[in-house]
Amino acid sequence: MAEKVDERIAREAKRLAEEDYSLIANMVSGVTNKQKYVESRTEHYIKKLLKKQ
């Protein structure tokens, strides 16, 4: 990610992304690349959390 993000937002976004992964992994046995998924969802949540500010 190019811009520097507030550390709290980055941690919260990663936590939410890992939560998403856990939910999906429990439903779908094909989700194997956790790191790539979590990175993608972390970026998604960072954008979402930044919009809230």
C-alpha atoms as an extended CHARMM CRD file, in Angstrom:
* protein
*
        53  EXT
         1         1  MET       CA              0.0000000000        0.0000000000        0.0000000000  PROA      1               0.0000000000
         2         2  ALA       CA              1.4310000000        3.3340000000       -1.0740000000  PROA      2               0.0000000000
         3         3  GLU       CA              0.0660000000        5.7410000000        1.5200000000  PROA      3               0.0000000000
         4         4  LYS       CA              0.8840000000        5.4820000000        5.2080000000  PROA      4               0.0000000000
         5         5  VAL       CA             -2.1500000000        4.3800000000        7.1920000000  PROA      5               0.0000000000
         6         6  ASP       CA             -2.9150000000        5.0450000000       10.8330000000  PROA      6               0.0000000000
         7         7  GLU       CA             -1.6280000000        2.0440000000       12.8050000000  PROA      7               0.0000000000
         8         8  ARG       CA             -4.9500000000        1.5440000000       14.6270000000  PROA      8               0.0000000000
         9         9  ILE       CA             -6.8380000000        1.4430000000       11.3380000000  PROA      9               0.0000000000
        10        10  ALA       CA             -4.3370000000       -1.0020000000        9.8580000000  PROA      10              0.0000000000
        11        11  ARG       CA             -4.6540000000       -3.3350000000       12.8700000000  PROA      11              0.0000000000
        12        12  GLU       CA             -8.4580000000       -3.1540000000       12.8710000000  PROA      12              0.0000000000
        13        13  ALA       CA             -8.5950000000       -3.7770000000        9.1190000000  PROA      13              0.0000000000
        14        14  LYS       CA             -6.3250000000       -6.8230000000        9.4380000000  PROA      14              0.0000000000
        15        15  ARG       CA             -8.4090000000       -8.1870000000       12.3070000000  PROA      15              0.0000000000
        16        16  LEU       CA            -11.5990000000       -7.8250000000       10.2610000000  PROA      16              0.0000000000
        17        17  ALA       CA             -9.9320000000       -9.4490000000        7.2480000000  PROA      17              0.0000000000
        18        18  GLU       CA             -8.8060000000      -12.4300000000        9.3480000000  PROA      18              0.0000000000
        19        19  GLU       CA            -12.3320000000      -12.7370000000       10.7280000000  PROA      19              0.0000000000
        20        20  ASP       CA            -13.6880000000      -12.8170000000        7.1660000000  PROA      20              0.0000000000
        21        21  TYR       CA            -11.1660000000      -15.4860000000        6.2420000000  PROA      21              0.0000000000
        22        22  SER       CA            -12.1690000000      -17.6640000000        9.1770000000  PROA      22              0.0000000000
        23        23  LEU       CA            -15.8390000000      -17.4430000000        8.2250000000  PROA      23              0.0000000000
        24        24  ILE       CA            -15.1460000000      -18.2630000000        4.5850000000  PROA      24              0.0000000000
        25        25  ALA       CA            -12.6350000000      -21.0090000000        5.3700000000  PROA      25              0.0000000000
        26        26  ASN       CA            -15.2700000000      -22.6990000000        7.5050000000  PROA      26              0.0000000000
        27        27  MET       CA            -17.7630000000      -22.5710000000        4.6170000000  PROA      27              0.0000000000
        28        28  VAL       CA            -15.4680000000      -23.2090000000        1.6580000000  PROA      28              0.0000000000
        29        29  SER       CA            -12.7230000000      -25.7810000000        1.7780000000  PROA      29              0.0000000000
        30        30  GLY       CA            -10.9910000000      -24.2850000000       -1.2880000000  PROA      30              0.0000000000
        31        31  VAL       CA             -9.6710000000      -21.1110000000        0.3290000000  PROA      31              0.0000000000
        32        32  THR       CA             -6.0630000000      -22.0500000000        0.9130000000  PROA      32              0.0000000000
        33        33  ASN       CA             -3.9770000000      -18.9120000000        0.5060000000  PROA      33              0.0000000000
        34        34  LYS       CA             -4.7610000000      -17.1730000000        3.7890000000  PROA      34              0.0000000000
        35        35  GLN       CA             -1.9940000000      -14.5620000000        3.5790000000  PROA      35              0.0000000000
        36        36  LYS       CA             -3.0070000000      -13.3630000000        0.1190000000  PROA      36              0.0000000000
        37        37  TYR       CA             -6.6760000000      -13.2900000000        1.1040000000  PROA      37              0.0000000000
        38        38  VAL       CA             -6.0100000000      -11.4250000000        4.3610000000  PROA      38              0.0000000000
        39        39  GLU       CA             -3.8390000000       -8.8400000000        2.5770000000  PROA      39              0.0000000000
        40        40  SER       CA             -6.5790000000       -8.2290000000        0.0340000000  PROA      40              0.0000000000
        41        41  ARG       CA             -9.3180000000       -7.9060000000        2.6740000000  PROA      41              0.0000000000
        42        42  THR       CA             -7.0670000000       -5.7380000000        4.8640000000  PROA      42              0.0000000000
        43        43  GLU       CA             -6.7730000000       -3.2280000000        2.0210000000  PROA      43              0.0000000000
        44        44  HSD       CA            -10.5490000000       -3.3830000000        1.5500000000  PROA      44              0.0000000000
        45        45  TYR       CA            -11.1720000000       -2.5960000000        5.2130000000  PROA      45              0.0000000000
        46        46  ILE       CA             -8.5170000000        0.1320000000        5.3300000000  PROA      46              0.0000000000
        47        47  LYS       CA            -10.3670000000        1.9290000000        2.5360000000  PROA      47              0.0000000000
        48        48  LYS       CA            -13.6830000000        1.3620000000        4.2830000000  PROA      48              0.0000000000
        49        49  LEU       CA            -12.4010000000        2.5770000000        7.6780000000  PROA      49              0.0000000000
        50        50  LEU       CA            -10.7370000000        5.6320000000        6.1340000000  PROA      50              0.0000000000
        51        51  LYS       CA            -14.0670000000        6.6350000000        4.5480000000  PROA      51              0.0000000000
        52        52  LYS       CA            -15.6860000000        6.5690000000        7.9980000000  PROA      52              0.0000000000
        53        53  GLN       CA            -13.2900000000        9.1970000000        9.3920000000  PROA      53              0.0000000000
